[in-house]
Amino acid sequence: MKAQAIRFLSAAAPLFLLLALSHASPARGDVTLEVLNPRGEVAPTPVRTPSARIPDLAGKKIGIYWNNKAGGDLFWDVVEAEMKEKVPSMKIIRYNGPFEPSDEQIEAMTRDVDGFFYGVGD
C-alpha cells in the first residue's frame, strides 16, 4: 500500500492526530507519521480523447439516447426541436431504455447514426 497524504475530514481525525502527537516525546527522537489510504492503491481512470466534431450537421442522422427518467422526454423534445430548427435537413433518431444501453443497442446506434446525444437522469 502506497503512503498518501489525505485530508482529515471527520471531527475525530484531528483528535486522533493530537493523541498520537502527545505520546511522542522529543527525548525519544523524531516521530514520523505515515498516513495510509484505507482503500489501498486506486488505479487512475484511463484517459480517452473526445471524438472529432462533426463539421456539418446538414443531412446527418443524430441519435438521442434517454434512460426513461421522468421528465427527460420533455428535455429531449426541446433539444430535438431546437436542432431541427437550426439544421432542418438533419434527421433525429430516438433511442431509450431503462438502464445503460446494451452492447447490441450500442452497435445498432453506431451503425444507424453519425453522432448522438446520451442523456441520463439523476
KENU-115288 format. One line per field, with one value per residue: residue number from 1; residue in three letters; x, y, z of N, C-alpha, C in turn. Coordinates in pm, 1 decimal. Each point is the difference from the previous one (the first is absolute). Layout:
N
nr	[NUM  ...]
rest	[ALA  ...]
n_east	[X  ...]
n_north	[Y  ...]
n_up	[Z  ...]
ca_east	[X  ...]
ca_north	[Y  ...]
ca_up	[Z  ...]
c_east	[X  ...]
c_north	[Y  ...]
c_up	[Z  ...]
//
This chain:
122
nr	[1  2  3  4  5  6  7  8  9  10  11  12  13  14  15  16  17  18  19  20  21  22  23  24  25  26  27  28  29  30  31  32  33  34  35  36  37  38  39  40  41  42  43  44  45  46  47  48  49  50  51  52  53  54  55  56  57  58  59  60  61  62  63  64  65  66  67  68  69  70  71  72  73  74  75  76  77  78  79  80  81  82  83  84  85  86  87  88  89  90  91  92  93  94  95  96  97  98  99  100  101  102  103  104  105  106  107  108  109  110  111  112  113  114  115  116  117  118  119  120  121  122]
rest	[MET  LYS  ALA  GLN  ALA  ILE  ARG  PHE  LEU  SER  ALA  ALA  ALA  PRO  LEU  PHE  LEU  LEU  LEU  ALA  LEU  SER  HIS  ALA  SER  PRO  ALA  ARG  GLY  ASP  VAL  THR  LEU  GLU  VAL  LEU  ASN  PRO  ARG  GLY  GLU  VAL  ALA  PRO  THR  PRO  VAL  ARG  THR  PRO  SER  ALA  ARG  ILE  PRO  ASP  LEU  ALA  GLY  LYS  LYS  ILE  GLY  ILE  TYR  TRP  ASN  ASN  LYS  ALA  GLY  GLY  ASP  LEU  PHE  TRP  ASP  VAL  VAL  GLU  ALA  GLU  MET  LYS  GLU  LYS  VAL  PRO  SER  MET  LYS  ILE  ILE  ARG  TYR  ASN  GLY  PRO  PHE  GLU  PRO  SER  ASP  GLU  GLN  ILE  GLU  ALA  MET  THR  ARG  ASP  VAL  ASP  GLY  PHE  PHE  TYR  GLY  VAL  GLY  ASP]
n_east	[85.6  -25.3  93.1  -111.6  19.2  -81.2  -111.4  7.3  -101.2  25.5  -90.3  -4.7  26.1  -33.5  -102.6  -12.1  16.2  -82.2  -75.4  14.5  -15.1  -102.4  0.1  24.5  108.2  33.9  -5.0  -103.8  -2.6  27.3  -120.8  -19.4  -101.3  -45.8  -65.9  -78.3  -21.9  -111.9  -15.7  121.8  71.7  -28.3  -35.1  77.3  -101.8  -15.5  89.1  -111.7  40.0  -56.7  -116.3  38.5  -8.2  -130.9  72.1  -91.2  -106.0  13.0  -121.1  47.1  23.9  -76.4  58.7  -108.8  84.5  -111.8  30.7  -100.0  91.3  -79.9  -70.7  80.1  -116.3  -44.4  109.2  -2.3  -129.5  39.2  92.3  -85.6  -96.8  87.2  40.6  -126.7  -20.8  112.4  -27.7  -87.0  113.3  24.8  29.7  -100.6  76.3  -114.5  80.9  -48.1  21.4  -27.5  108.0  123.8  34.8  -60.3  87.6  -111.1  -56.5  113.2  10.0  -130.5  20.8  113.0  -81.2  -98.2  86.1  9.5  -88.7  20.1  -114.3  64.3  -123.0  36.8  -84.0  -37.6]
n_north	[-118.0  91.9  64.5  57.1  124.9  -2.0  59.7  55.5  -76.0  -97.5  18.8  -132.9  26.0  129.5  -56.2  -90.6  97.8  72.9  -109.6  -22.1  130.5  -11.6  -117.0  92.4  -46.8  131.4  -48.9  -58.0  118.7  19.1  45.0  -106.6  68.5  -120.2  77.2  -106.7  -13.3  0.3  65.6  19.5  -56.7  116.9  -86.6  81.4  81.3  -90.2  70.8  51.5  3.5  119.2  -41.3  -10.5  131.0  -6.0  20.6  -80.0  44.5  76.4  -57.8  28.9  -122.5  56.4  -82.9  -25.7  -29.4  -48.2  4.5  67.7  84.2  20.4  52.2  -103.7  -61.4  79.3  -27.1  -129.8  18.3  78.6  -87.6  -97.3  71.5  32.5  -126.4  -42.1  93.6  -35.4  -129.6  55.4  -16.8  28.9  -129.2  -1.7  -90.5  -33.7  -17.3  -104.4  -5.2  -99.6  -42.9  -37.9  52.0  -103.8  -97.6  -73.3  72.6  -7.8  -128.1  -13.2  68.3  -67.1  -98.6  38.5  53.2  130.5  25.6  13.6  28.9  -1.9  -26.5  27.0  -52.8  67.5]
n_up	[0.0  -89.0  68.4  43.9  -31.6  104.3  -32.8  117.6  -38.1  84.6  93.0  -10.4  -124.7  18.6  66.3  -96.3  -86.5  74.4  14.4  -128.6  -18.9  85.6  -63.3  -89.8  45.2  5.9  124.7  -55.5  -50.9  -126.0  -22.4  -74.0  -47.8  -27.0  -85.7  14.9  -126.3  72.6  -114.4  41.9  -93.3  -51.5  -93.9  -69.9  -22.9  -95.8  -63.0  -45.7  -123.5  -1.5  -44.1  -124.6  -4.2  -14.7  -108.3  -54.8  65.7  -105.6  -2.9  117.3  48.7  92.7  84.5  69.2  99.2  51.1  130.1  -54.8  45.7  102.0  -97.5  -16.7  -23.2  98.3  70.4  -33.5  29.4  100.0  40.7  -23.3  57.3  95.3  3.9  -11.6  92.6  60.8  -7.0  -84.9  -67.5  124.9  13.7  87.4  59.8  60.4  105.2  63.2  128.5  83.0  -60.8  22.9  -117.0  -54.2  -5.2  -9.1  98.7  65.8  -34.4  30.8  111.9  16.6  -36.0  82.7  84.9  -29.3  91.9  130.6  60.6  114.4  43.2  124.4  86.8  106.4]
ca_east	[-85.6  80.2  -38.1  -55.7  -49.9  -143.5  -58.9  -79.1  -131.3  -90.8  34.1  82.9  136.0  94.5  18.6  92.5  131.6  44.9  38.3  121.1  112.7  23.2  80.7  134.6  83.8  122.4  115.1  14.2  41.6  -103.1  -110.1  -53.3  -131.0  -29.5  -143.9  -27.5  -134.1  -63.5  -48.1  113.0  37.0  -111.0  51.1  -59.9  -94.2  65.8  -34.9  -38.3  -15.2  -136.7  -20.7  8.4  -128.9  -57.3  16.2  -124.7  -110.8  -97.9  -18.9  49.8  -93.6  45.9  -76.6  -17.5  -28.6  -55.9  -20.3  -138.1  -23.1  -114.8  24.4  105.8  -58.8  -31.4  127.7  46.5  -91.0  46.1  129.4  -28.9  -62.5  103.2  94.8  -66.4  -17.9  129.2  45.2  -122.6  24.7  50.5  -100.4  18.7  -47.8  -8.0  20.9  -17.4  4.6  -7.8  131.5  103.8  -30.7  69.8  100.7  -71.4  -53.6  112.5  38.7  -103.1  9.9  118.5  -26.9  -114.2  10.6  131.4  35.9  -116.7  -5.3  -26.7  -51.6  -48.7  -52.7  64.4]
ca_north	[118.0  120.0  105.1  116.9  105.5  17.9  101.2  -52.1  57.2  -23.0  72.9  -85.1  -9.9  88.3  -48.7  -112.5  55.6  64.0  -106.6  -63.6  90.6  19.1  -112.6  15.0  79.3  44.5  -69.6  -127.7  23.5  44.8  -91.8  8.4  -61.7  -39.9  -10.4  -88.9  5.5  -127.6  -69.3  -57.1  75.3  17.9  16.3  116.7  -24.5  21.8  124.1  -20.4  124.3  13.0  -23.7  119.9  65.5  -12.8  136.4  55.2  -88.2  -6.8  -132.8  -104.1  -66.5  16.5  -80.0  47.2  -110.1  47.1  -117.7  -2.9  71.6  91.1  135.1  2.8  7.0  141.4  64.7  -42.5  56.9  137.4  -9.4  -41.3  112.1  102.6  -49.0  -0.8  139.6  49.8  -80.7  -71.8  -124.4  -100.3  -96.1  -42.5  -134.6  -10.6  -129.9  6.7  -126.1  26.3  9.1  23.4  -76.1  -128.2  -1.9  -9.6  133.5  87.5  -37.4  51.1  146.4  40.7  -26.0  78.6  146.4  61.8  49.7  -10.7  56.4  -102.8  71.4  -78.9  77.6  -4.6]
ca_up	[0.0  -13.0  94.5  -66.5  87.4  -15.4  85.0  110.3  -22.4  111.5  122.2  84.6  -52.7  68.1  136.5  -12.5  -27.6  122.8  92.8  -51.0  22.0  143.0  47.2  -54.8  89.6  -68.1  56.5  -69.3  -137.4  -93.1  -25.6  -135.8  -15.8  -136.0  -17.7  -112.1  -54.5  36.5  -118.9  -72.1  -119.0  -92.4  -136.1  -65.6  -108.1  -128.7  -68.2  -140.0  -73.9  -50.9  -142.6  -83.9  -26.0  -134.0  -51.6  -52.4  35.9  -109.7  -55.9  90.3  90.9  137.3  94.7  137.9  92.3  126.7  84.4  49.9  125.2  -9.6  -49.4  -100.6  -133.2  -26.4  -30.6  -131.1  -99.9  -25.2  -70.1  -137.4  -71.3  -22.5  -100.0  -131.1  -41.6  -47.8  -113.6  -40.7  -73.3  93.5  44.4  138.9  31.0  145.8  63.6  143.6  72.8  142.9  62.8  -99.4  -121.7  -13.3  -106.4  -127.0  -29.1  -36.3  -136.8  -91.1  -5.1  -76.0  -142.6  -48.1  9.7  -16.3  133.5  87.5  134.1  99.7  116.0  112.2  111.1  131.2]
c_east	[89.8  -48.7  -47.9  -41.1  -147.8  -46.8  -76.8  -135.5  -94.0  47.4  93.2  145.1  96.7  27.0  98.0  141.9  57.8  45.0  128.8  122.0  30.9  84.1  142.3  79.0  125.1  123.5  24.0  45.4  -117.0  -104.8  -48.8  -132.4  -20.9  -150.2  -25.8  -144.5  -67.5  -54.7  112.8  36.1  -117.6  58.6  -65.8  -93.6  70.2  -52.1  -30.4  -11.5  -143.1  -6.5  10.6  -139.9  -46.1  1.4  -129.5  -111.1  -105.0  -4.1  46.7  -113.2  60.1  -92.3  -8.0  -33.1  -43.3  -33.6  -134.8  -20.6  -109.3  42.5  106.0  -54.3  -34.2  126.4  45.1  -92.5  44.8  132.7  -23.7  -59.7  102.4  98.4  -62.0  -24.5  129.9  48.5  -118.5  24.5  54.3  -113.9  34.6  -60.3  5.4  19.5  -30.6  3.0  3.5  135.2  102.6  -36.4  81.6  104.4  -66.6  -58.0  110.7  46.1  -99.4  10.6  119.8  -16.7  -102.0  24.4  143.3  54.4  -120.2  19.8  -33.9  -44.6  -52.5  -54.0  85.0  113.0]
c_north	[123.8  104.6  121.1  101.5  15.6  108.4  -68.4  67.1  -18.5  76.9  -81.8  -2.8  97.2  -44.1  -115.9  50.3  64.3  -104.7  -67.4  87.4  17.9  -113.0  7.0  91.2  43.3  -72.1  -132.9  17.3  44.8  -109.1  23.4  -73.7  -31.2  -21.4  -81.6  16.7  -133.5  -77.6  -68.3  86.8  3.0  26.6  121.5  -42.4  23.1  126.8  -31.2  135.5  8.9  -29.5  132.0  57.5  -27.4  140.5  64.6  -99.7  -14.7  -141.5  -114.3  -59.5  7.0  -79.7  68.4  -122.6  58.5  -121.9  -2.8  64.6  103.7  139.3  9.3  11.3  144.0  76.3  -35.6  46.2  140.9  -1.8  -36.7  115.4  108.7  -43.4  2.0  141.7  54.8  -74.0  -85.3  -133.6  -112.1  -92.0  -43.1  -139.3  -15.2  -144.8  17.7  -139.3  30.6  19.7  43.7  -77.3  -129.5  10.9  -5.4  135.8  94.3  -29.5  55.2  151.1  43.8  -26.5  97.8  150.4  47.2  55.0  -14.1  76.3  -113.0  71.5  -94.6  92.9  -20.3  94.8]
c_up	[0.0  100.0  -77.3  104.3  -27.1  93.6  111.5  -7.5  117.8  122.6  87.6  -46.4  67.2  143.7  0.7  -20.5  124.8  100.5  -44.5  25.5  148.2  57.9  -54.9  91.5  -74.3  51.9  -72.3  -145.4  -86.5  -21.0  -142.2  -2.8  -147.4  -9.6  -125.4  -45.0  31.2  -120.0  -74.9  -118.9  -96.2  -138.2  -64.6  -112.5  -133.0  -68.3  -146.0  -68.0  -51.6  -149.7  -75.4  -21.0  -142.6  -60.5  -49.0  27.9  -110.4  -57.4  89.4  82.3  140.3  91.3  135.3  84.3  133.4  83.4  72.1  136.5  -22.5  -45.6  -108.0  -140.8  -37.4  -39.0  -141.8  -111.8  -37.2  -75.2  -146.8  -80.8  -32.3  -108.1  -139.9  -51.4  -58.6  -125.1  -46.7  -69.8  89.6  43.3  143.0  16.7  151.7  43.3  148.2  59.7  148.4  67.8  -104.3  -126.3  -3.4  -111.3  -137.8  -39.6  -43.9  -142.2  -101.6  -13.7  -83.7  -149.2  -56.5  -8.1  -19.6  131.8  90.0  130.1  95.1  126.5  105.1  106.3  124.6  0.5]
//
